[in-house]
Amino acid sequence: MAYMQNRVLHQPQQVNVSSAHGSSGAGGPPIHDCFLRLNHDFPNSPNYPHDTAVKTLLRLPQVSQTVAYSFVHIDKPQDGETHAIYLLPTLQRLPLDGVRYLEEEQRYNLNVGRGLELEVMESRGGFVPGDDHYAWRIRRLYRLTKGGHPSMALLHYSKGNPQAIPPQIANQPVRHYPLRKIDEPSIYVYGERMGQKEFLQQRAMAGVVSQNAHMAQAENRRERERREGGYQHPPLPADDEDDPTVTTRSLALLRFTRNHDHLAEIFSPVTISQIPDIPLPYADVSASELENKLALLESQIEKLRKGKIACTRDSVSNAGVPPDVMTVDG
């Protein structure tokens, strides 16, 4: 059995991100040891169907015009972990992820309709040396070789059938620890800003300014509609620091709602409106039914108390204690 780590990637025609090549700076790890990952955290999903992967891959080019990518380490991933990554032209094999795979990587293509072709690269029998007792990890990489952007891919980790780990490699790590810090700024890989770098402080400030402007406009528009009687919004709690026109609390609420719905629309296979409400534990129980159960329990308790008193009296009588000095705490 060959203990494969990664196979050479068949590189399609790539977008040239020249500023992302080379080393990550003095003392940092080489770029080819890091993943170029979209700055978005996907929810963990034990299963990732092919149609969900296709939908997400089709949306990635649009998202990548406004969301940058960062060089990161993916190390010892959890079950259900998902990442959107960009495959650089110089990448010959996937970077290390802290997992050793027993089986050789399998590659197959699927015709998913509408002129789209999905390529799947699957590695089974993965385990973290020194941590896992069985090789149960599966890694799948999805990308659209036809009808999509071939450099944008999804990386998903899941559970598979456990396999025995050969003892000679059970504790041999696949990379050196501790992992070195990455000091590279984020970078845009698609659209008009392709190749531009974005530092953390710039990204935070730009996001705050843009969100504040849009939220202020939305709140002012809703305020006008409320005054005209065309829009009803539930009242918000009072705040000592409220602005006369746009409140901080309103901005925070609107910002959270908009961002949550926007990300769910792009990445979630289930929209917010499709999530069913969790039923209350006593939703199907009537008040009369609870009262009847309560009355039954009280009658049973009263019978037990009377039985206890009777037993106590019998015990005292047998012991020769006069009844007039006997007291029982009911």
C-alpha positions as a printed Julia matrix, in Angstrom:
330×3 Matrix{Float64}:
   0.0    0.0     0.0
   1.37   3.38   -0.97
   1.13   6.12    1.67
   0.24   9.04   -0.58
   0.23  12.61    0.7
  -0.74  14.65   -2.38
  -0.72  14.1    -6.11
   0.33  16.63   -8.69
  -2.51  18.92   -9.71
  -3.43  19.21  -13.38
  -3.34  22.99  -13.73
  -5.85  24.69  -16.03
  -5.39  28.13  -17.42
  -4.93  30.3   -14.33
  -5.48  33.91  -13.4
  -2.08  35.49  -12.87
  -1.81  36.81   -9.33
   1.82  37.81   -9.57
   1.96  39.59   -6.24
   1.05  36.37   -4.46
   4.02  34.35   -5.68
   7.17  33.61   -3.8
   7.78  33.6    -0.08
   5.6   34.98    2.64
   8.32  37.25    3.91
  11.32  37.05    6.19
  10.98  34.19    8.64
   7.57  33.16    7.28
   6.62  29.87    5.67
   6.86  29.47    1.88
   3.65  30.25    0.04
   3.46  26.73   -1.38
   3.08  25.44    2.21
  -0.06  27.55    2.73
  -3.57  27.57    1.33
  -4.9   30.73   -0.34
  -8.29  30.73    1.4
 -11.37  32.92    1.01
 -11.92  35.13    4.06
 -15.18  33.45    4.97
 -15.98  30.76    7.53
 -18.36  28.1     6.25
 -20.6   26.27    8.72
 -19.52  22.7     9.43
 -21.41  20.18    7.33
 -20.8   16.41    7.67
 -22.03  15.89    4.09
 -21.45  18.11    1.06
 -23.56  16.94   -1.92
 -22.37  17.53   -5.46
 -25.23  19.92   -6.28
 -24.39  22.05   -3.22
 -20.74  22.17   -4.3
 -21.75  23.25   -7.82
 -23.99  26.05   -6.51
 -21.27  27.36   -4.21
 -18.6   27.18   -6.91
 -20.8   29.15   -9.31
 -21.18  31.9    -6.7
 -17.5   32.14   -5.81
 -16.43  34.41   -8.73
 -19.04  36.98   -7.75
 -18.12  36.81   -4.07
 -14.39  36.98   -4.85
 -14.8   40.42   -6.44
 -15.46  41.94   -3.01
 -13.95  39.42   -0.57
 -10.19  38.88   -0.44
  -8.21  35.68    0.12
  -5.55  35.06    2.77
  -2.6   32.68    3.03
  -3.38  30.34    5.93
  -2.42  27.0     7.42
  -5.12  24.33    7.41
  -4.03  21.91   10.1
  -5.74  18.83   11.56
  -9.17  19.8    10.17
 -12.36  18.72   11.93
 -15.14  16.57   10.51
 -17.39  18.73    8.31
 -14.86  21.55    7.88
 -15.18  23.4     4.55
 -12.92  25.97    2.88
 -13.01  27.9    -0.39
  -9.48  28.1    -1.81
  -7.72  29.51   -4.86
  -5.25  27.32   -6.77
  -2.24  29.41   -7.77
  -0.56  28.72  -11.15
   2.65  27.64   -9.41
   0.87  25.13   -7.16
   1.95  21.61   -8.11
   0.26  19.81   -5.21
  -2.04  20.73   -2.38
  -0.3   22.14    0.71
   0.0   19.92    3.77
  -2.94  19.85    6.15
  -1.5   17.78    9.01
  -3.24  14.6     7.81
  -1.52  11.53    6.37
  -3.56   9.6     3.8
  -3.17   5.86    3.31
  -4.96   5.6    -0.04
  -3.91   7.11   -3.32
  -5.91  10.15   -4.37
  -8.77   9.35   -6.75
  -9.82  11.83   -9.42
 -13.07  11.74  -11.39
 -15.21  14.13  -13.42
 -19.0   14.46  -13.35
 -21.24  16.0   -15.98
 -23.74  17.93  -13.86
 -25.74  19.45  -16.73
 -25.99  22.95  -18.24
 -22.54  22.48  -19.77
 -20.92  22.17  -16.32
 -18.3   19.59  -15.42
 -17.37  19.0   -11.79
 -13.97  17.55  -10.95
 -13.66  15.71   -7.62
 -10.31  14.76   -6.07
 -10.82  12.37   -3.15
  -8.29  11.14   -0.59
  -9.37   8.43    1.88
  -7.82   6.75    4.87
  -6.59   9.95    6.47
  -5.33  10.19   10.05
  -3.46  12.67   12.23
  -0.26  10.92   13.41
  -0.14  10.61   17.17
  -3.78  11.75   17.6
  -6.0    9.32   15.7
  -6.29   5.6    16.49
  -7.89   4.82   13.13
  -7.6    6.26    9.62
 -11.13   7.62    9.2
 -10.7   10.99    7.48
 -11.73  11.83    3.91
 -10.71  14.94    2.0
 -12.51  16.02   -1.17
 -11.62  18.91   -3.44
 -14.29  20.2    -5.82
 -13.82  22.52   -8.78
 -15.6   23.28  -12.05
 -13.35  22.47  -14.98
 -16.1   23.53  -17.41
 -18.59  26.33  -16.9
 -16.9   27.84  -13.85
 -13.63  29.28  -12.63
 -11.15  26.34  -12.62
  -8.84  27.98  -10.08
 -11.52  28.35   -7.41
 -12.13  25.18   -5.44
 -13.89  23.87   -2.37
 -12.11  21.73    0.21
 -14.3   19.53    2.42
 -13.36  17.07    5.17
 -15.63  14.25    6.33
 -15.71  10.87    8.05
 -15.32   7.54    6.29
 -14.95   3.87    7.21
 -12.12   3.51    9.75
  -9.0    1.66    8.67
  -6.14   0.24   10.69
  -3.05   2.45   10.82
   0.29   0.75   10.05
   2.32   1.01   13.27
   5.48   2.17   11.47
   3.83   5.45   10.46
   1.29   5.87   13.26
   3.34   8.58   15.01
   5.25  10.12   12.1
   4.02  13.73   11.63
   3.61  14.97    8.06
   4.81  18.51    8.83
   7.04  20.4    11.25
   5.58  22.0    14.38
   5.05  24.62   15.61
   3.7   26.18   12.42
   5.34  29.45   11.5
   3.36  32.65   11.55
   2.07  34.02    8.22
   2.53  37.78    7.77
   1.19  38.1     4.22
  -1.73  40.52    3.69
  -4.96  39.38    2.08
  -5.18  39.59   -1.7
  -7.93  39.85   -4.31
  -7.82  37.12   -6.95
 -10.7   38.12   -9.21
 -12.38  41.17  -10.7
 -11.19  44.73  -11.05
  -9.14  44.55   -7.84
  -7.31  41.34   -8.82
  -3.77  41.33   -7.45
  -4.39  44.15   -4.99
  -3.36  43.49   -1.41
  -5.55  44.31    1.54
  -4.18  44.71    5.03
  -6.28  43.79    8.04
  -6.66  47.37    9.25
  -7.68  48.6     5.8
 -10.25  45.82    5.46
 -11.76  46.6     8.86
 -11.95  50.36    8.23
 -13.38  49.94    4.72
 -16.02  47.56    6.01
 -17.06  49.89    8.83
 -17.31  52.95    6.58
 -19.24  51.12    3.87
 -21.62  49.43    6.27
 -22.26  52.62    8.23
 -23.09  54.53    5.06
 -25.47  51.86    3.73
 -27.09  51.29    7.11
 -27.58  55.0     7.69
 -29.27  55.36    4.31
 -31.5   52.35    5.0
 -32.45  53.6     8.45
 -33.23  57.1     7.17
 -35.39  55.62    4.41
 -37.3   53.48    6.91
 -37.71  56.46    9.22
 -39.35  58.44    6.4
 -41.62  55.48    5.63
 -42.59  55.2     9.29
 -43.55  58.88    9.39
 -45.62  58.45    6.23
 -47.35  55.38    7.66
 -46.04  53.01    4.99
 -43.65  51.0     7.12
 -44.06  49.41   10.53
 -41.02  48.38   12.54
 -41.08  46.99   16.09
 -39.9   49.59   18.61
 -36.31  49.27   19.77
 -35.27  49.65   23.41
 -34.22  53.13   24.43
 -30.52  53.93   24.43
 -28.85  56.8    26.26
 -26.51  57.35   23.35
 -29.18  57.42   20.63
 -28.54  59.77   17.76
 -31.54  61.91   16.78
 -31.59  60.43   13.26
 -29.73  57.09   13.27
 -29.28  55.11   16.48
 -26.31  52.9    17.19
 -28.61  50.1    18.23
 -30.57  50.31   14.99
 -27.38  50.27   12.95
 -26.12  47.19   14.79
 -29.43  45.36   14.34
 -29.74  46.2    10.65
 -26.09  45.38    9.99
 -26.39  41.97   11.64
 -29.6   41.11    9.79
 -28.29  42.2     6.4
 -24.94  40.44    6.7
 -26.49  37.25    8.06
 -29.06  37.04    5.28
 -26.51  37.94    2.61
 -24.03  35.25    3.65
 -26.81  32.69    4.03
 -28.07  33.49    0.53
 -24.6   32.97   -0.93
 -23.23  30.01    0.98
 -25.97  28.14    2.8
 -27.74  25.25    1.0
 -30.81  26.1     3.1
 -32.18  29.64    3.17
 -33.24  31.26    6.41
 -36.9   31.16    5.4
 -36.68  27.37    4.94
 -35.46  26.68    8.47
 -38.44  25.34   10.47
 -39.28  26.75   13.87
 -38.32  24.53   16.8
 -41.55  23.41   18.51
 -41.95  24.12   22.21
 -41.79  20.99   24.43
 -45.33  21.66   25.78
 -46.89  23.02   22.6
 -49.25  20.0    22.27
 -50.15  19.79   25.99
 -53.34  21.51   27.16
 -53.72  23.3    30.46
 -56.6   21.03   31.52
 -54.46  17.96   30.95
 -51.71  19.38   33.16
 -54.26  20.26   35.87
 -55.63  16.7    35.83
 -52.12  15.28   36.19
 -51.43  17.68   39.05
 -54.65  16.67   40.87
 -53.76  12.99   40.44
 -50.27  13.53   41.87
 -51.66  15.49   44.83
 -54.16  12.71   45.65
 -51.36  10.12   45.5
 -49.21  12.23   47.8
 -52.11  12.58   50.26
 -52.59   8.79   50.32
 -48.9    8.31   51.02
 -49.03  10.8    53.89
 -52.03   9.05   55.43
 -50.33   5.71   55.09
 -47.22   7.09   56.78
 -49.29   8.42   59.72
 -51.06   5.07   60.15
 -47.77   3.17   60.15
 -46.29   5.54   62.7
 -49.26   5.13   65.04
 -49.04   1.36   64.85
 -45.34   1.47   65.67
 -45.88   3.76   68.67
 -48.77   1.61   69.96
 -46.66  -1.51   69.81
 -43.9    0.25   71.73
 -46.28   1.07   74.63
 -46.28   4.84   74.31
 -49.56   6.47   75.46
 -51.5    7.97   72.53
 -51.85  11.33   74.25
 -48.08  11.94   74.22
 -47.63  10.79   70.63
 -47.05  13.53   68.08
 -46.69  12.95   64.42
 -45.36  15.55   62.03
 -47.64  15.13   58.99
